[in-house]
Amino acid sequence: MPQESTAEPSQRPARKLERGNRREQVGWYFYDWANSAFSTTVAAVFLGPYVSELALQAAGEEGTAPVLGIPVAPHSFVFYCFTISVVLQFVFLPLLGAIADYSNMRKKLMQFFAVSGSIATMLLFFVTEESWTLGGLLFILANLSFGAAIVFYNAFLPDIAEPDDRDRVSSVGWAMGYLGGGILLLLNLILYQLRETLGIDTGLAVRINLFSGGLWWFSWSFVTWRLLRSRDTVSALPSGESYFSTGIKQLVDTVKEASNYPHTIRYLIAYLLYNDGIQTVFSAAAVFATAPLANGGLEIDQGTLTMIVLMIQFVAFAGALLFGRVATRIGAKKALMIGLAVWTVMVVYAYVGLRGESRVVEFWIMAACIAVVMGGTQAVSRSLFANMIPAGKEAEFFSIYEVSERGTSWLGPLTFGWVNQFVGSLRPAIFSVIFFFVVGMFLLQRVDVRRAIVESGNEPPAVV
């Protein structure tokens, strides 16, 4: 470890940033454009309902489907797979982040996991009634790779944007993701709606759309590889050590050093909680919307759900840009508190409302309200955290951050799956998510943002 890592926070020098250029920022944006196909087409719309339906067909008289001899509620299967993928991330990502910060492999590791995840996604095309459990395995691999690649992607943000510009750059990245994901989802919707005209059955149409998500992710990533250059500083390996062993030691040292950044850690804990709620709502929405009324669902057909998610993408595009401006004017923390308040109200309404013949119209309205704050809360969370990271530990800290980043939280989905399995209704399951928003907001309110930024040795933006 460098000597400065053990210095008192007040003695740490401010981060000396090598300014990124417009070309690199564009390259950075395009990875959000590329990988959001996985978030929208695969995770949010088609995979959950499709695999849940296959599991339902495989269920026995007791209403559970056997997985490795364990009875699993069909609508909980995807959430358990989701949880497994995040547990694996929890084990491996901090170590990978430490290795990336020590070596010059940040961009190479990002490429490796992006390619691995996109290929696993394309292989979902082969998931059928006979191989429905394969869908869970491939989703675990794809979501693990998705989260790993995002660690290294996020770690580039402090390298390409000054503190006062990070809210904007982060928000544009999220906006590009919603736009790219929305365009592909529009094409998916067209195929799905024309499936009978084209002579394609519903299952094949879904499998083609799942494949397209992986192909989009794989293809557009090459724009990022072309424009974004690595800025890693290479450190000589100690005698007799490997990157793996050195990465473990560096990670241990960072954990010990964490006491120097108490408000950064407090913010991270708050983020892990409220983002758990965001990701659970995001991942559960499709299952909740399409499940039968008897199971606490809304019985919305797949075509309508796809149009709703498509609407969300384009509203969220504008919302992410709006929140970037709001954060610049009033400060990131205040902007986040506003966004999380909206999330909390919408979760409560999902439990008490959405009943009767008007439930579909109500779901449209609720989805639009969520879309306004969805991208903004995540974009501002990312840029705020980037200001709190000590120099030279970007990938390492973002690896911990990513454990609960988009689609990679675990406690919320696990809670949702448990409540649904034991209560037998999705409505109490969706209401259980309220805990993560309320506690997360409480902890966020207690974070001294300016102090957290100074403690990490960075320069605060003009408005905190």
C-alpha positions in Angstrom: 0.0 0.0 0.0 1.2 3.5 -0.7 2.1 5.6 2.3 -0.6 8.1 1.7 -3.3 5.5 2.2 -2.6 5.6 6.0 -2.5 9.4 6.3 -5.2 11.3 8.2 -8.1 12.3 5.9 -7.4 16.0 6.3 -3.8 15.5 5.1 -4.7 13.6 1.9 -4.0 15.6 -1.2 -6.9 16.5 -3.5 -7.4 14.2 -6.5 -5.3 15.4 -9.4 -7.5 14.5 -12.3 -6.3 13.9 -15.8 -9.1 15.5 -17.7 -11.2 13.3 -20.0 -12.1 14.6 -23.4 -15.5 14.6 -25.1 -14.6 11.6 -27.2 -14.0 9.4 -24.2 -17.1 10.6 -22.5 -19.1 9.6 -25.6 -17.4 6.2 -25.5 -18.3 5.9 -21.8 -22.0 6.8 -22.5 -22.2 4.1 -25.2 -21.6 1.3 -22.7 -24.7 2.3 -20.9 -26.5 2.3 -24.3 -25.2 -1.2 -24.9 -25.8 -3.0 -21.6 -29.2 -1.5 -20.9 -30.6 -4.0 -23.3 -30.0 -6.6 -20.7 -31.8 -4.5 -18.0 -34.8 -3.8 -20.1 -35.5 -6.6 -22.7 -34.1 -9.4 -20.5 -34.4 -8.6 -16.8 -37.3 -6.2 -16.8 -39.7 -7.6 -19.4 -39.2 -11.0 -21.0 -37.1 -13.3 -18.9 -39.0 -13.3 -15.6 -42.5 -13.9 -16.9 -41.2 -16.4 -19.5 -39.2 -18.6 -17.1 -41.9 -18.2 -14.4 -44.5 -19.6 -16.9 -42.2 -22.5 -17.8 -41.7 -23.2 -14.1 -45.5 -23.1 -13.6 -45.9 -25.7 -16.3 -43.3 -27.9 -14.5 -45.0 -27.5 -11.1 -46.6 -30.5 -9.5 -49.9 -30.9 -7.8 -48.6 -29.0 -4.7 -47.9 -26.0 -6.9 -44.1 -26.1 -6.6 -41.5 -26.9 -9.2 -38.5 -29.1 -8.2 -35.1 -27.5 -8.5 -32.3 -29.9 -7.5 -34.9 -31.7 -5.4 -36.0 -28.5 -3.6 -39.6 -27.4 -4.1 -39.7 -23.8 -5.3 -42.7 -21.5 -5.9 -42.7 -20.9 -9.7 -42.9 -17.1 -9.4 -40.1 -17.1 -6.8 -37.6 -19.1 -9.0 -36.1 -16.1 -10.9 -35.7 -14.1 -7.6 -33.7 -16.9 -6.0 -31.5 -17.0 -9.1 -31.1 -13.3 -8.8 -30.1 -13.6 -5.2 -27.5 -16.3 -6.1 -25.9 -14.1 -8.7 -25.5 -11.3 -6.2 -24.1 -13.5 -3.5 -21.4 -14.5 -6.1 -20.8 -10.8 -6.8 -20.5 -10.1 -3.1 -17.7 -12.7 -3.0 -15.8 -11.9 -6.2 -16.3 -8.2 -7.1 -14.4 -6.5 -4.3 -11.4 -8.8 -5.1 -11.6 -8.0 -8.8 -11.8 -4.3 -8.0 -8.7 -4.5 -5.9 -6.8 -6.4 -8.7 -8.0 -3.8 -11.3 -6.8 -0.8 -9.2 -3.4 -2.5 -8.7 -2.9 -3.5 -12.3 -3.6 -2.1 -15.7 -6.5 -4.5 -16.4 -9.5 -2.4 -15.6 -10.5 -2.0 -19.2 -9.6 -5.6 -20.0 -11.7 -7.0 -17.2 -14.6 -4.8 -18.2 -14.3 -6.2 -21.8 -14.1 -9.8 -20.5 -17.2 -9.6 -18.4 -19.2 -7.7 -21.0 -18.5 -10.3 -23.6 -19.2 -13.2 -21.1 -22.5 -11.7 -20.0 -23.7 -10.9 -23.5 -22.9 -14.4 -24.7 -24.7 -16.0 -21.7 -27.7 -13.7 -22.6 -27.7 -14.8 -26.2 -27.7 -18.5 -25.1 -31.1 -17.8 -23.4 -32.5 -18.4 -26.8 -32.2 -22.2 -26.1 -34.3 -22.1 -22.9 -37.5 -24.1 -23.5 -40.0 -26.1 -21.5 -37.6 -29.0 -21.3 -34.7 -26.9 -20.2 -36.4 -24.2 -18.1 -33.8 -24.5 -15.2 -31.1 -23.6 -17.8 -32.8 -20.2 -17.9 -31.9 -19.7 -14.2 -28.3 -20.8 -14.6 -27.7 -18.5 -17.6 -29.3 -15.6 -15.9 -27.0 -16.1 -12.9 -24.0 -16.0 -15.2 -25.3 -13.1 -17.2 -26.2 -11.0 -14.2 -22.9 -11.8 -12.5 -21.0 -10.6 -15.6 -23.3 -7.6 -15.9 -22.5 -6.5 -12.4 -18.8 -7.2 -12.8 -18.5 -5.1 -16.0 -20.4 -2.2 -14.4 -17.8 -2.1 -11.6 -15.0 -1.2 -14.0 -17.3 1.0 -16.1 -18.3 3.2 -13.1 -14.7 3.4 -12.0 -13.9 5.4 -15.1 -16.2 8.3 -14.0 -13.7 10.1 -11.8 -11.2 9.8 -14.7 -13.3 11.5 -17.3 -15.2 14.2 -15.4 -14.3 16.9 -13.0 -16.3 17.1 -9.6 -18.7 19.8 -10.8 -19.4 17.9 -14.0 -19.9 14.4 -12.6 -23.7 14.7 -12.0 -24.2 15.8 -15.6 -21.9 13.1 -17.1 -23.4 10.4 -14.9 -26.9 11.5 -15.8 -26.2 11.6 -19.5 -24.9 8.0 -19.2 -28.1 6.8 -17.5 -30.2 8.7 -20.1 -28.3 7.1 -22.9 -29.0 3.7 -21.3 -32.7 4.3 -21.2 -32.7 5.5 -24.7 -30.8 2.6 -26.1 -32.7 0.1 -24.0 -36.0 1.8 -25.2 -35.1 1.6 -28.9 -34.3 -2.1 -28.7 -37.4 -2.8 -26.6 -39.5 -1.0 -29.3 -38.1 -3.4 -31.9 -38.8 -6.3 -29.5 -42.4 -5.1 -29.1 -42.9 -4.9 -32.9 -41.7 -8.4 -33.3 -43.8 -9.7 -30.4 -47.0 -8.0 -31.7 -46.4 -9.3 -35.2 -45.5 -12.8 -34.1 -48.7 -14.4 -35.5 -48.4 -12.6 -38.8 -44.8 -13.8 -39.1 -45.8 -17.4 -38.2 -43.9 -17.3 -34.9 -45.3 -18.8 -31.7 -45.1 -16.8 -28.4 -42.2 -18.8 -27.0 -40.0 -18.3 -30.0 -40.8 -14.6 -30.2 -39.7 -14.2 -26.5 -36.5 -16.3 -27.1 -35.6 -14.1 -30.2 -36.0 -11.0 -28.0 -33.8 -12.5 -25.3 -31.2 -13.2 -27.9 -31.4 -9.7 -29.2 -30.6 -8.3 -25.8 -27.3 -10.1 -25.7 -26.5 -9.2 -29.3 -27.2 -5.5 -28.7 -25.0 -5.6 -25.6 -22.2 -7.4 -27.4 -22.2 -5.2 -30.6 -22.5 -1.7 -29.2 -19.8 -2.4 -26.6 -17.2 -2.1 -29.3 -17.9 1.7 -29.5 -16.7 1.9 -25.9 -13.7 -0.3 -26.5 -12.7 2.0 -29.4 -13.2 5.4 -27.7 -12.4 4.8 -24.0 -8.8 4.5 -23.0 -7.4 2.9 -19.9 -5.9 5.3 -17.3 -4.7 2.7 -14.9 -1.4 3.1 -13.1 0.5 -0.1 -13.0 2.3 -1.0 -9.7 5.1 -3.6 -9.7 4.1 -6.8 -8.1 5.9 -7.7 -4.9 8.4 -10.5 -5.2 6.7 -13.9 -5.2 3.2 -12.4 -5.4 0.5 -12.7 -8.0 -2.3 -10.3 -8.9 -4.7 -12.5 -7.0 -2.7 -12.6 -3.8 -1.9 -8.9 -4.0 -5.5 -8.1 -4.7 -6.6 -9.9 -1.5 -4.0 -8.0 0.6 -4.9 -4.7 -0.9 -8.6 -5.4 -0.3 -7.8 -6.3 3.4 -5.8 -3.0 3.7 -8.7 -1.0 2.3 -11.2 -2.6 4.7 -8.9 -1.6 7.6 -8.5 1.9 6.1 -12.3 2.4 5.8 -12.4 3.9 9.3 -10.8 7.0 7.7 -14.0 7.5 5.6 -16.9 7.1 8.1 -19.3 9.3 6.1 -18.5 7.5 2.8 -19.2 4.2 4.5 -22.5 5.7 6.0 -23.5 6.8 2.6 -22.7 3.4 1.1 -24.9 1.6 3.7 -27.7 4.0 3.0 -27.3 3.4 -0.8 -27.2 -0.4 -0.4 -30.6 -0.2 1.4 -32.5 2.2 -0.8 -31.1 0.9 -4.0 -32.1 -2.6 -2.8 -35.6 -1.3 -2.9 -35.2 0.3 -6.3 -33.8 -2.9 -7.8 -36.4 -5.1 -6.2 -39.3 -3.0 -7.6 -37.6 -2.9 -11.0 -37.0 -6.7 -11.1 -40.4 -7.6 -9.6 -42.6 -5.3 -11.7 -42.9 -7.7 -14.7 -43.9 -10.7 -12.5 -46.2 -8.5 -10.4 -47.9 -7.1 -13.5 -48.4 -10.3 -15.4 -49.2 -12.7 -12.5 -52.9 -13.9 -12.0 -55.2 -11.9 -9.7 -55.4 -14.9 -7.5 -51.7 -14.6 -6.8 -51.9 -10.8 -6.0 -50.9 -9.8 -9.5 -52.6 -7.6 -12.1 -53.1 -10.0 -15.0 -51.6 -7.5 -17.5 -50.8 -9.2 -20.8 -47.2 -9.3 -22.1 -47.9 -6.9 -25.0 -49.3 -4.2 -22.7 -46.5 -4.7 -20.2 -43.9 -4.2 -23.0 -45.5 -1.0 -24.0 -45.5 0.2 -20.4 -41.8 -0.6 -20.0 -41.2 1.1 -23.3 -42.9 4.2 -22.1 -40.8 4.1 -18.9 -37.5 4.1 -20.9 -38.3 7.3 -22.7 -39.7 9.1 -19.7 -36.7 7.9 -17.7 -34.4 9.3 -20.4 -35.8 12.8 -19.7 -36.0 12.2 -16.0 -32.3 11.3 -15.8 -31.3 14.5 -17.5 -33.7 16.5 -15.4 -32.3 15.1 -12.1 -28.7 15.9 -13.3 -29.8 19.6 -13.5 -31.6 19.5 -10.2 -28.7 18.0 -8.4 -26.4 20.7 -9.8 -28.7 23.4 -8.6 -29.8 22.1 -5.1 -27.2 19.5 -4.4 -27.1 15.7 -4.9 -28.4 14.8 -1.5 -31.5 16.9 -1.6 -32.3 15.6 -5.1 -31.9 12.1 -3.9 -34.3 12.6 -0.9 -36.9 14.0 -3.3 -36.6 11.0 -5.6 -36.7 8.5 -2.8 -39.9 10.1 -1.3 -41.6 9.5 -4.7 -40.4 5.8 -4.7 -41.8 5.3 -1.2 -45.3 6.7 -2.1 -45.4 4.6 -5.3 -44.7 1.4 -3.3 -47.4 2.1 -0.9 -49.8 2.8 -3.7 -48.9 -0.5 -5.4 -50.1 -2.2 -2.3 -53.3 -0.3 -1.5 -54.3 0.6 -5.1 -54.3 -1.0 -8.5 -57.6 -2.8 -8.0 -60.7 -3.3 -10.1 -61.1 -2.5 -13.8 -59.0 0.6 -13.6 -55.9 -1.2 -12.4 -54.2 -1.2 -15.9 -54.7 2.6 -16.3 -53.4 3.1 -12.7 -50.4 1.0 -13.4 -49.6 3.2 -16.4 -49.8 6.4 -14.3 -47.7 4.8 -11.5 -45.1 3.6 -13.9 -44.8 7.1 -15.4 -44.3 8.7 -11.9 -41.6 6.1 -11.1 -39.9 6.7 -14.5 -39.3 10.4 -13.7 -37.2 9.6 -10.7 -35.9 6.1 -11.6 -32.9 7.1 -13.7 -32.3 10.3 -11.8 -31.9 8.7 -8.4 -29.4 6.1 -9.7 -27.4 8.6 -11.8 -27.1 11.1 -8.9 -26.2 8.3 -6.5 -23.4 7.2 -8.7 -21.9 10.6 -9.2 -22.2 11.5 -5.5 -20.3 8.3 -4.6 -17.6 9.0 -7.2 -16.8 12.2 -5.3 -16.4 10.2 -2.1 -13.8 7.7 -3.3 -10.1 8.1 -2.4 -7.8 8.4 -5.4 -6.4 5.1 -6.7 -9.2 3.0 -5.3 -12.0 3.6 -7.8 -12.6 0.1 -9.0 -12.2 -1.3 -5.5 -14.8 1.0 -4.0 -17.2 0.7 -6.9 -17.0 -3.0 -6.6 -18.6 -2.7 -3.2 -21.0 -0.1 -4.5 -22.0 -2.5 -7.4 -23.1 -5.2 -5.0 -26.3 -3.3 -4.9 -26.2 -1.5 -8.2 -28.8 -1.9 -11.0 -30.3 -5.4 -10.9 -27.6 -6.7 -8.5 -29.1 -6.3 -5.0 -29.9 -9.4 -3.1 -31.7 -8.8 0.2 -34.7 -7.1 -1.4 -35.4 -9.8 -4.0 -34.8 -12.5 -1.4 -37.3 -10.9 0.9 -39.8 -10.5 -1.9 -39.4 -14.2 -2.9 -39.8 -15.4 0.7 -42.9 -13.2 1.4 -44.5 -14.4 -1.8 -43.7 -18.0 -1.1 -45.0 -18.1 2.5 -47.9 -15.6 2.2 -49.0 -16.8 -1.3 -49.6 -13.2 -2.6 -47.4 -10.7 -4.5 -49.0 -7.6 -2.9 -47.6 -8.2 0.6 -44.3 -9.1 -1.1 -44.1 -5.7 -3.0 -45.1 -3.8 0.2 -42.2 -5.4 2.1 -39.9 -3.3 -0.1 -41.0 -0.2 1.8 -38.5 -1.1 4.6 -35.5 -0.5 2.3 -36.7 3.0 1.2 -37.6 4.2 4.7 -34.4 3.0 6.4 -32.2 4.1 3.4 -33.7 7.6 3.5 -33.1 7.8 7.3 -29.4 6.9 6.9 -28.9 9.2 3.9 -30.3 12.1 5.9 -27.5 11.6 8.5 -24.7 11.7 5.9 -22.5 14.8 5.9 -21.7 14.9 2.1 -19.2 17.7 2.2 -17.2 16.0 5.0 -17.3 12.6 3.2 -15.8 14.2 0.1 -13.1 16.1 2.0 -12.3 12.9 4.1 -11.5 11.1 0.8 -9.1 13.8 -0.3 -11.3 15.2 -3.0 -12.5 18.7 -3.9 -16.3 19.2 -3.2 -18.4 20.6 -6.1 -19.7 24.1 -5.9 -23.1 22.9 -4.6 -23.2 19.9 -2.3 
